[in-house]
């Protein structure tokens, strides 16, 4: 999710692009710190299996709205194969 969100500020911001990237990186750092604390607490209170289930639900609730909202501003370019690798 981080790399997908990292590409969007480049297409939306021209003048304040560094600030936008700083916000993305700061959000990733804070989110990773919070997520590691949550996982540590879940591992102490419930089993590994249920921790992984809870973690997958957290990712689902974060990724699904993000996938619906985040859109690129630039048009999509068609994929061009450099050689005959994919045509064989």
Steps between C-alpha positions, in 0.01 A plus 500: 500500500789732570641496148160558342441802724853624437437544127193721530657824632726514194197528272301746713756744638747712306601780737463334841604150393763466774245579770260243354770233498596591857140450611485160327827386660399633842166322477675176409735533796225576749279225359779245522577597860136475603452173313801339667365598843157361413647172375713464812199551725288260297768231515508528880122485540390259226664231290709546187217378278253755634762774486549431130124500446465834678793639303340395172177674600694816586666489158163442334341799673796720406555376145142481376410869546846596375454294185164664435620856563856518368504569128777615275457835332710404198364283217607138486764410243475172309760239587762451230703185497870558437541176312332175422508378859124517560394407147650149492 
